[in-house]
């Protein structure tokens, strides 16, 4: 009788332990899923940051190329203006000689 009474009292505890163990297993699986998703998101962020760095570098190279072309254009304009001034002087001096 005492053994049967202990089994009866033990059953609810065992059921509760089993239920908690099951719940802990579910939580563990969900946590593992979240950790895997977190790792995937970290990889996506890493790739996005890398792509962003590449794009920034590309923009910087293009900006440098534009600056260089603008400088070349300004230098060419200066040379053309200088040549025009020289032509004007030559034309003026040619008119004085006539």
MOMO-V905167 format. One record per helix or strand. SS is the DSSP state (H for helix, E for strand). FROM is the first residue (numbers start at 1). LEN is the number of residues. If there is no record, write none. Layout:
ss=SS from=FROM len=LEN
ss=SS from=FROM len=LEN
This chain:
ss=H from=2 len=96
